[in-house]
Amino acid sequence: MGDVRFFKKQVEGYTGRHGLLTALDTLRGDSKIWAALRECNPVRSVDLERATALGNESVLYYMNALERAGYVWREPAPKRRYHLLKDTGELAPIRQRGGRALYDPNLDQEVALKQHLKTWPGQPAPVGSFDSDLFQLMVMMRAFTASDLAPLMKRKASAVERKLRILHRFSYIRCNGRSGGERWYQLPEHRVNGQRLAPSISLKLGKLYDHNTREIIDIKQGA
């Protein structure tokens, strides 16, 4: 019964012999992309083209659908690699005709596509925001505790400490022991070069983007 339902999803919205062949041809191409993505994660679109012998348009169309459904995340320029976030199984999620959803045969469910994709990391934190003020003070002081920064930011030390611990989990700042019972942090020299913009963090993705060095840092597991 599951195979019958899967086949119906493959050809849903297509009519006639030509429509059936189009649906199956699309599925074969998408299956190649999905298999290559699972094997070579993370990967660039040009590498997917080589691995699947498919054209640029076919690859980008399917990857756009996966991105809008939350299955992949694309790095910003200059790397623009795709990261597979949701590997649900061997069968490729199927684009539904009309562009509103994917059908995932591994989960037997439809996933809606976001019409307006809010890409990460987006713009740097605006001047005067918590993240911007924190970064500017870290640049000025280089070594600090949460209690050093909190009065200057007019924030609670506990809120500042929470943010510092997150930055430490990404190895963005170092922890050099304790001072007066508090953690003593240090901002590495190479973090203060460039435009001096605060980093963007996505705990959902487990990634930090340094707008100054254009570096992407993965969170340390268990930190």
N, C-alpha and C positions, 0 to 999 in steps of 0.2 A: 504493500500500500504506500509506503514511504517513497519508493522509486517512482510510482505513478504520479504522486503529488509533486515530486521533484521535476519530472518531465513536463508536467503541466506548467510549472513556474518558468521553465526554460522558454516555452513557446507562447506564454501568455501575451495577448495583444497583437500577435502576428497571425495573419490569415493567408490561406493559399499555400501552394507548393513553394513559391518564391519566398514567402514570408517565413515558412518553416526553415528553409535552408539558411536564410539570413539570421534567424534566431540561433540556430545551431553553430553557424560560423562565428557569430559574436561570442557565444559561450566558449568555444574552443580557444579563441584568442584570449578571453578574460581568464580562462583556466591556466593558460601558459603564463600570463602575467602574475597571477596569484601564486603559482608554484615557484616562480623565480623570485618573487618578493619574499616568500617564506624561507627560501634557501640563502638569499644574499642580503638579508636585512642588516644594516640599512643599505639603501641602493639609490643610484641616480636614475632618472628616466632613460638616459642614453644607454645605460647598462642593461636596463630592462628591454630596450629595443634590440640590443645585440643578442640577448639571451633567448628572446622569443621570436626573432625575425619579423617583428611587427613594426608598423610605421609609427612615427611620433604621435600622430593624431589619435590612433587607437589606444596607445599606452596612456597618454595624458587624459583622455576621456574617462577611462576606467579608473585611473588613479584619483582623478577629481571626485568621482563618485565615492570611492573608498574614503577619501579625506572628509568629504561632507557627511559621511555616515559615521565618522569617528574611528575608522579602522586604521588609518595611517596619519602620521603627522609629517609635514614637510619642513625641513630646516630653511631658515631665511638665506638670502644670498650671502656669500658666494657659493656655498656648497650645494644647497637645494636638494639634499638627499631625503629620501622617504624612509620613515621609521614605521615598522609594523607594530601597532599598539595592541590590536585585538586579533590574535591568531586563534580562530575558533575551530580550525580543522582543515582537512585536505581539500574539501570541495570549495570552489570559488564562490563567493557571494555573487548573486545574479542581479544585474541591472534590470529593473522593471521598466517597461516601455512607458514613456511619459516623464521619466526622470525625477520621480518623487520619492522613490524608495529602492532599497536593495532587499532581495530575499536571501537569507543565509540558510542554506540547506543543512549546515552542521548544527544549527540551533532550531531549525524549522520555524523561523520567525522573520517578519519583515522589519526593516530598520529604516526609519524616515531619513531623508536627506535634508540637511539644513540648506535653506535657500540663500541665506547670507552668512557665509563662513567668516567668523572672527578669527583671523590668524594670530598666532602667537609667534614672537613676543610682542608684536605691535610697537607702539611708540614708547620711548623711555618715560620714566616717571616724571611728571611735571615739576617744575621748580616750586618749592614750598610744600610739597607732599612729604609724608612720613619717610618714604624710601629715599627721596632726593636729599632731604635734610640729614638723614642718617649717613648716607654715603659721603656727603661733603664734609661732615665732621670726622668720619673715619679717615678721609684723605688728609685732613689737617693734623690729626693727632697721631695717626699711624698705629699707636698702641693704646689700649683703652679697656675699661670695664663698662658694663651697662650703667653703673652709677655715675661714671664720668660723663656719659653722653646724655643721659635722661634730663638733667636740669637745663642743659643748653637747648634741648629740643622741646622742653616743657611737656614732657611725657613721663609716664610711670616707668620706673626702672624695669619692672616685670615685662612690660610690653617691648621694651628695647632688647631685653635679654632673650625673649622668644625669637625675635628677628635675627639676632646675632647667632643664635644656635642653629637656625635654618641655614644661614650663610656658611656656618662652619660645616654643616652636613654636606655641603657642596664643595668643601675645601676652598671656598672663596676667601675666607679669612682663616688664620691659624689660632689655635688656643695654646698659649704658653704658660700653662699652669694656673695658679690662683694668686690673687692679691686681696688681702683682707677678707678672705672667705668667698670672694667672687672670682669668676673666670676672667682671665686676662687674655685679651685678644690682640692680634696684630694683623694689619692689612699689608700683604706683600707688596714690594716695590712696583712690580710690573702692573699692578691693578690701578695705579694712579696715572698712567700714561693716557694720551689721547684726549678725548673730549670731556672726560670726567663725568660720565653719565652713570646713574645707578643701574645695577643689573635688573633684568626681568626674571621672575621665578614662576614656574608652574609646578606645584607639588603633584598635580594630577599626572603630568607627563614625567615628573621626576627629573626636570631639567632646569638649568640656569643659563641665561644668555647674557654674556658680557658685551654690552654695546660698544665698549671702547676697543676691545681686542677682537671682537666678532667670534669669540670662543663659546662653544656649547659645552657645558659641564653636566655630567650625570650625577645624581645624588648618590651618596655613599649608603649602601644598604646596611641597616642595623646600627647606623651611627647615631 
